[in-house]
């Protein structure tokens, strides 16, 4: 089975939006592409649904691929596309129905310490280079 998702490294005043799952893991907002949706539409929708942030895309920054198993044992090849995004919103409203306990804007170095997955760390590093150029 194959899954395609999209999300963003969302920046506000040089800080990165991150979400904390109930089990304690900090992640970037992302989610599955719905039928008829572009990657860009998915990223904007998922960022809003998961964090309450209205963000706009600045540029595409890359993708990651990995394998995992669903709870039912199905093997999944997942591709997640990430966009560098900006928002003027200051309040993150985590979507509890998706398992998010809290959200925060962190400076990129702090976000790199908190986010667990190396693929997401790489996306934050890429976004950090754009922030530093501005």
TORNU-7499 format. One record per residue: x, y, z of N, C-alpha, C, O in turn. Coordinates in pm, whole numbers, plus 50000, padded with zeros to 5 digits. Example, Ala and Ser with C-alpha at 12.3 -4.5 7.8 and 13.67 -1.06 7.14 Angstrom:
BEGIN
513194943150780512304955050780513204967050780514244966850846
512854977550708513674989450714512905000350787513415011450804
This chain:
BEGIN
500854988250000500005000050000500905012450000501975012550059
500435022949933501185035349927500345046849980499145047749951
500975055650058500315067550111501125079750072502355079550073
500415090450037501075103150007500485113750098499275115150109
501385121250162500975131750254501715144650219502685144650144
501225155550277501895168450261501725176450389500745174850462
502705185050413502645193350532503615204850520504095208050412
503885211050634504725222750626505605225150745505355220650857
506675232450717507485238750820506945253050823507305261350739
506095255650920505365268350927506135278151016506435275151132
506425289750960507255299751029506435312151064505645317150984
506645316851187506075329451233507185336651310507655331751412
507585348351260508645356251325509905348051351510525349451456
510275339651257511505331951268511385319151350512365311951365
510185316251403509975304351483509165293851407508365297151319
509385281251442508765269851374507585264551455507685262851577
506465262051388505295256051454505505240951466505745234151367
505395235951589505495221551612504335217251701503805225051780
503955204651686502835199051760503315187351845504155179451802
502775186351966503145175352056501985165452062500855169052096
502285152952030501275142452039501055138752186501905141652271
499935132452215499635128552352500705119352409500945119552530
501355111452325502395102352374503755109352390504745102952424
503805122652364504995130352394505885133852277506865141152294
505585128952160506425131152042506085144551974504915147251949
507105152851946506915165551876507085163351726508035156751684
506165168751646506165166651501505775179451427505285189051487
505995179251297505505189851208504095186251162503775174351153
503255196051133501905192951083501955187350942502655192550854
501205176650921501145170150790499965160550789499425157150894
499565156250668498485146550659498295141650517498935146550424
497405132150502497185125450373496505134250269495625142350299
496945132250146496315138750032494945132250009494825120050005
493925140749995492585135749966492365135749815493035143149742
491445127649769491175126249626490885139949564490055147549614
491575142849453491375155249380492145167149434492055178149380
492925165049539493685175849601495105176249548495695165849519
495655188349536497075189749503497875188649632497305189249742
499175187049620500045186649738499945199849815499915199949938
499895210949742499795224049804498495225549883498485230449996
497385221249822496095222049890496105213450017495575217450121
496705201750007496785192850123497585199350234497155199350350
498755204850201499595211050303498865222250375498895222950498
498195230950301497465242050361496335236950449496145241750561
495575227150399494445221550475494935214550601494395216850710
495945206050588496415198350702497035207250810496815205050929
497795217350769498355226650867497225233250944497285234451066
496185237650872495065244150940494325234351030494025237551145
494025222350978493265212551058494035208451184493435207351292
495325206151172496085200951285496525211751384496705208951502
496705224151335497265234451422496395246951436496645255251524
495385248451351494575260451352495235272451285494695283451288
496415270251226497165281151163496765282951017496705273250941
496505295250980496275298550839497635302650783498165313350814
498175293950699499525296150648499505296350496498615290650432
500505302950440500635302950294501995296950258502975298050331
502005290750143503215284050094504155294350032503745302849953
505415293250069506465301350008507175293149901507375297849789
507555280749938508235272049841508225257549888508075254650007
508385248849792508525234549818509925232049870510895237349815
510055223949977511405221550029511875207050021513045204350045
510985197849988511455184149971510465173750018509365176850062
510905161350009510055150350052510895139750122512125139350110
510195131150195510825119650259509985107450228508775108450208
510635095950225509945083050207510335074050322511495073750364
509365066750371509665056750474508595045950472507525047650413
508905034850538507975023650548507525022150692508275024650786
506275018150707505755014950840504625004850825504215001650713
504134999850936503004990450937501824996851008501945002851114
500644995150942499394999051009499174989651126499814979151136
498294993551214497974985051330497464971351287497614961451360
496844970651168496334957851119497414949351050497134938451001
498654954651047499764947250989500074950550845501084945950792
499244958650780499474962350641500764970450628500974980050703
501624966650534502844974250508502514986450423501764985550326
503084997750461502805010350392504115017050352505045017950431
504175021650226505265030150179504695044250178503805047450100
505235052750264504695066250279505675076550222506875075750246
505125086150147505885097550097505245110050155504035112050144
506065118550219505565130950276506295142650208507515143350211
505515151550148506055163450082505925175250178504885177150240
507005183050189507015194350282507175207550208507875208550107
506515217650262506585231250208507055240750318506715239050435
507835250550278508195261750366506995271050362506605275750255
506395273650479505175281450486505325292450590506125291450683
504555303050572504565314050669503135316850717502165314550645
503055321850840501765325550897501935338050981503005340851034
500855345550991500825357051082500085353351210500085360951306
499455341451210498745336751330499745334051442500825328751419
499355337551563500225335651679499825323951768500645318951845
498575319651758498075309251847497905295951775497185294951676
498575285951826498415272451773497305265651852497305265651975
496355259851779495245252651841495365238051798494895234451690
495995229551881496225215551841494915207751827493995209251907
494855199551724493655191451698493705178951785494435169451755
492945179051890492965167951986492455154951924492895144051963
491525155951828490985143951763492065136251685491925124351661
493125143151647494225136851575495355132851670496405128251625
495135134751800496125130351898497125140751941498165137251997
496845153551916497785164051953497395170352087496255174752105
498335170752179498095175952313498395190752322497725198052395
499415195352248499775209552253500555213352128500985204852051
500715226352111501495231652001502265243752048501885250452144
503355246651978504185257852018504995262751899505275255251805
505355275451905506335280951812507685280451884507825285751993
508655273951822509995272751880511015278551784510835277951662
512095284351839513135288451748513675275551683513605264851743
514205276551561514595264451488515545255251564515425243051554
516495260851639517435252251713516725244251821517045232551842
515785250451890515015243351992514145232651927514055221351976
513505236151815512665226451743513505214351701513025203051708
514735216651658515605205551618515905196251736516075184251716
515955201651856516185193251974514935185352012515035174052061
513765191151989512525184852032511955174851931511435164351970
512045178051802511475169251700512305156351693513535156751691
511625145151690512285132151702512825126651571513945121451567
512045127651465512405121051339513425129051260513295141151243
514455122051212515535128751139515025135251011515535145750971
514035129250946513495135050822512885148850850513085158250773
512145150050960511555162850995512635172751040512535184651012
513655167851108514785176551146515425182451020515775194351018
515585174250916516175179150791515325190050727515865199550671
514005188750735513125198950679513245211950759513215222850702
513375210850891513555222750975514885229450942514965241750936
515935221450922517245227050885517165234650753517745245450740
516445229050657516275235850528515535249050548515945259250494
514455248750625513695260950651514555271150726514475283150699
515365266450818516245275450894517175283150801517445294950823
517665276450697518555283350602517795294350527518385304650495
516505292350500515705302850435515485314450532515545326050492
515235311450658515005321850759516265330550770516175342850776
517415324050773518675331250792519005340150671519715350150686
518505336650553518775344550433517905357050426518225366450355
516805357050501515855368450497516335380050577515655390250584
